[in-house]
Each structure stands twice: as C-alpha cells, then as structure tokens.
Amino acid sequence: MRSVVLYTLMSLDGVAQSPDDFILDWDDRLDANLAEVIAEQDAVLLGRGMYEEWAAYWPTSDVEPFASFINSVQKYVVGSREPAADWGPRTVVTDDLATFVAGLKQTEGSSIGVHGSVTLARSMLAADLIDELRLVIAPVTAGSGQRLFGETDLKRWTLLASEVSPAGELVLHYRRRTD
C-alpha cells in the first residue's frame, strides 16, 4: 500500500502559510532533503488554490530539484471546481477526499506527496489521511499566518530521523503511529 507523505516548511510557532516569508536561509542540506522526499513520490495532492498559484510559477522555473519534479508528476487537484489553469498531468478530485485517498493508496506506485497546500494538509491530518510528516522548521517565529496544526484529536507520531541543517533549520521525519 502506498503512503501519503506531507512535506511542509514551517516556522517555530507552527505557521506554514507563505514560507518564503520566513525561510530565510536555504542551504544545500535543505535541497538534499527535498530531493530525498520527492525521489520517493510519483503523485502529488494539491489544493486548487495552490495548484493555480504554482501553475503560474513552476512551468518556467529552473529551481531544482523541485521544478522538474512538480512539472512532470501526476497532480491530483482537490477542489469543488475545475482549476482555471491547465498544467501538466492532472486529475481534478471532487469526490469525498477520504474515499479518494483510500482508493489511491491501493493503486500501484510510489508514495503520494502533499506539498504546500495548508488547508488541504490540515483537513488530511484531521481525517488521519497522512502517513508520514517531512517537516522543515525554520528558526524563526512568523507571528501570524495559517498554522499547520489546528485543534484536532491527539495523534501520535514516531520520529524516524532528525537533523539540523547548517543554517539552523530542523529537518524532521515522522511516521504516524497506529497503536
């Protein structure tokens, strides 16, 4: 069965919205971590808003390793209506999210990523649809913005790996506990 892996950049106070505002010191270790994460993925779930925002940026970007990956990977766009943009291989998901993700996890393939879509990530966390967390936590407090973790039931995670990048970001990898 495929795993759903949430990759998120966030501040010390949990803000995940607009990480360009608080990820101030990107380094080679963060590039390598991102390359490790996406190397194991062959599909991505995105909210419609993030899909449209990224459709305006990534097709002409040369920021690697992510540009080649996100432009070519199968994208499942979650939303109640068709996106305005048409970018790369995509399927629009208007069905019940839990049912769709359960079915997708049963198909052949590698892990399924969730990138950048804070609202989608929060709803997937609340519904226990995330199997792994790949977090990069910047050594700053953002103060305001949408946070990744809201008020949900207790969830337990097992730490698989942790390190500090040369610029001081925490690079964390967790797997959801099912016991």
C-alpha positions in Angstrom: 0.0 0.0 0.0 1.2 3.5 -0.9 2.0 6.1 1.8 0.8 9.7 1.9 3.7 12.0 2.8 3.2 15.6 3.9 6.2 17.8 3.2 5.9 21.2 4.8 8.1 24.2 5.6 7.1 25.9 8.8 8.1 28.4 11.5 8.8 27.6 15.1 5.4 28.8 16.0 3.8 26.4 13.5 3.0 28.8 10.6 3.1 27.0 7.3 1.5 29.7 5.1 3.8 31.7 2.8 7.1 30.0 3.8 9.0 32.4 1.6 8.4 35.0 4.3 10.2 33.1 7.0 12.6 30.5 5.4 15.4 33.0 5.2 18.5 30.7 5.0 18.1 27.9 2.4 21.1 25.7 2.3 22.4 22.6 0.5 21.1 20.2 3.2 17.5 21.5 2.5 18.0 20.9 -1.2 19.2 17.4 -0.5 16.3 16.7 1.9 13.8 17.9 -0.7 15.4 15.7 -3.3 15.1 12.7 -0.9 11.4 13.4 -0.3 10.4 13.8 -4.0 12.6 10.9 -5.2 10.1 8.6 -3.5 7.0 10.2 -4.9 5.1 9.7 -8.2 1.9 11.6 -7.4 1.0 14.8 -5.6 -2.2 16.0 -3.9 -2.7 19.8 -4.2 -5.5 22.1 -3.2 -7.0 24.0 -6.2 -5.6 27.4 -5.0 -2.1 26.1 -4.6 -2.3 24.3 -8.0 -3.3 27.6 -9.7 -0.6 29.6 -7.8 2.1 27.0 -8.8 0.8 26.7 -12.3 1.8 30.4 -12.8 5.3 29.8 -11.5 6.8 26.3 -11.9 6.4 25.7 -15.6 9.1 28.4 -16.3 11.2 27.9 -13.2 14.6 26.4 -13.1 14.7 26.0 -9.3 15.8 22.4 -9.0 15.3 19.7 -7.9 11.6 20.7 -7.5 10.8 22.3 -10.9 11.4 19.1 -12.9 9.6 17.0 -10.4 6.4 19.2 -10.0 6.1 19.9 -13.7 6.1 16.3 -14.7 4.5 14.5 -11.7 0.8 13.4 -11.7 -1.1 16.0 -9.8 -4.4 15.3 -8.1 -6.1 18.7 -7.6 -8.6 18.7 -4.7 -11.4 21.2 -5.0 -15.1 21.8 -5.7 -14.5 23.2 -9.2 -12.2 22.9 -12.2 -8.9 24.9 -11.8 -8.5 27.9 -14.1 -5.0 26.8 -15.1 -4.1 23.6 -17.1 -0.7 22.5 -16.0 1.0 19.2 -16.5 -0.6 15.8 -15.9 -3.5 16.4 -13.6 -6.8 14.9 -12.4 -9.4 17.0 -10.6 -10.8 15.4 -7.4 -14.3 16.5 -6.4 -15.2 13.2 -4.7 -15.0 12.6 -1.0 -11.4 13.2 -0.1 -11.1 10.2 2.3 -12.6 7.8 -0.1 -10.4 9.1 -3.0 -7.2 8.9 -0.9 -8.1 5.4 0.3 -8.5 4.2 -3.3 -5.4 6.0 -4.5 -3.3 4.3 -1.7 -4.4 1.0 -3.1 -3.1 1.6 -6.6 0.4 0.6 -7.8 3.1 3.2 -7.4 5.4 5.1 -5.0 4.4 7.4 -2.2 1.9 10.3 -2.7 3.1 13.7 -1.7 1.2 16.6 -0.2 3.1 19.9 -0.8 2.3 23.5 0.0 -1.5 23.2 0.4 -2.0 24.2 4.1 -5.8 23.9 4.1 -5.7 20.5 2.3 -2.9 19.3 4.7 -4.9 20.4 7.8 -8.0 18.6 6.6 -6.0 15.5 5.7 -4.3 15.5 9.1 -7.7 15.8 10.8 -9.0 12.9 8.8 -6.0 10.7 9.5 -5.0 10.5 5.9 -1.3 11.4 6.4 1.1 8.5 7.0 4.4 10.5 7.2 5.4 14.0 8.0 8.6 15.5 6.4 9.0 18.9 8.2 11.5 21.7 7.8 11.2 24.0 10.8 12.9 27.4 10.4 14.5 29.0 13.5 12.1 32.0 13.3 8.7 32.8 14.7 6.4 34.1 12.0 3.8 35.5 14.3 0.8 35.3 12.0 -0.4 33.1 9.2 -2.2 29.8 8.8 -0.7 27.1 11.0 -0.3 23.5 10.0 -1.7 22.0 13.2 -5.1 23.1 14.4 -7.3 21.8 17.1 -7.6 18.1 16.4 -7.7 14.9 18.3 -4.5 13.6 19.8 -2.2 12.0 17.2 1.0 10.1 17.9 4.0 10.1 15.6 7.3 8.1 15.6 10.4 10.1 14.9 12.4 8.4 12.1 15.1 11.0 11.6 16.2 14.4 12.7 19.0 16.7 12.0 19.9 20.4 12.0 20.9 22.0 8.7 24.0 24.2 8.5 21.6 27.3 8.5 19.8 26.0 11.7 16.6 24.6 10.3 15.3 21.4 11.9 14.8 18.6 9.3 12.4 16.1 10.8 10.8 12.8 9.5 7.9 11.2 11.4 5.6 8.2 10.7 2.1 8.1 12.1 1.7 5.6 14.9 -1.3 3.3 14.6 -1.2 1.7 18.1 
